[in-house]
Amino acid sequence: SDIRVRQAASLALDRKGLNQAETLGFSFPTGSLIPRVLQFSRFFEPDPFDPPKAKRLLAEAGFPNGFDAGDLYPWPPYFSMGEALAGYLQNVGIRSKIRTMERAAMTTA
């Protein structure tokens, strides 16, 4: 529930690097779940990639050694994206385990 933890997770992600690796730079990183192409949607700039600030925010929130975030289930077929996200979060101390499922099982779950 601490906004510093959510902000730390966001700052831990290298969106430009992910964009290059996963879509050859053809995606449009955003700071919101709502696509900017939707009429009347408000665009939020994505947070910068800043792992030192992310670590500092986690420490301020009471997690100087990070924490276990549980399982991460990437949506099929984006398993490599899920692995990259888990790696970025791990680098600042947010530990998770990747759990993959086939599409039908994931949709059912």
C-alpha positions, 0 to 999 in steps of 0.5 A, spaced: 500 500 500 506 504 500 506 508 494 514 508 494 514 501 493 510 502 487 514 507 484 520 503 486 517 498 481 516 502 476 523 506 476 526 499 476 524 497 469 528 499 463 522 501 458 526 503 452 531 497 453 525 492 453 522 496 447 528 495 443 529 487 445 521 485 445 519 489 439 525 492 435 523 499 438 516 499 435 512 499 441 510 506 445 512 506 452 507 509 456 506 511 464 499 508 464 495 502 462 490 506 457 493 507 450 494 514 448 491 513 441 484 512 445 480 519 444 480 523 450 485 519 454 490 522 458 497 521 456 502 520 462 510 519 461 513 513 463 518 513 469 525 514 467 529 507 468 533 509 475 535 503 479 538 507 485 532 511 486 528 505 486 533 502 491 532 508 495 525 508 495 524 501 497 529 502 503 525 508 505 518 504 505 522 499 510 525 494 505 532 495 505 533 488 503 528 488 498 522 483 499 519 477 496 513 479 491 511 472 490 509 469 483 509 472 476 505 469 471 507 472 464 501 472 459 503 467 453 507 468 449 510 474 452 515 469 456 521 473 455 518 479 457 516 476 463 523 474 464 526 481 463 521 484 468 523 479 473 530 481 472 529 488 472 525 488 479 530 483 482 536 488 481 533 492 486 530 487 491 523 485 488 524 478 488 519 473 484 518 467 481 516 466 473 511 461 472 509 460 465 502 457 463 499 455 456 494 460 454 488 456 455 490 454 462 492 462 463 485 464 461 482 459 465 486 461 471 
